[in-house]
Amino acid sequence: MPKDMSDYIEFATDEAVAGLCPICQSNELEYGCSDIIDSGICYPFTCDSCGAKGKQYDKTVFDGYEVSHVPVGYIIPNLTHA
């Protein structure tokens, strides 16, 4: 456990690449279970190459819906039937 916040190093998106270790640039990252945060997802990681540990943060963007059931009586706009 870090003693204080000076034990943490933060990297902005212009300084780091998703999927690469921010310390040694290796792609040998092992990811833990993701957590949903504000407008994104957080993945804890450990680098198998250099041993660095931390969290990767990814932003999520709405990309649409997939509807698996439409209740009786509702009409889906712009839907053409065969």
Sequence and secondary structure as in RCSB ss.txt:
>XXXX:A:sequence
MPKDMSDYIEFATDEAVAGLCPICQSNELEYGCSDIIDSGICYPFTCDSCGAKGKQYDKTVFDGYEVSHVPVGYI
IPNLTHA
>XXXX:A:secstr
  SSGGG     TTT  TTS TTT  S EEE   EEETTEEEEEEEETTT  EEEEEEE        S   TT  
 TT    
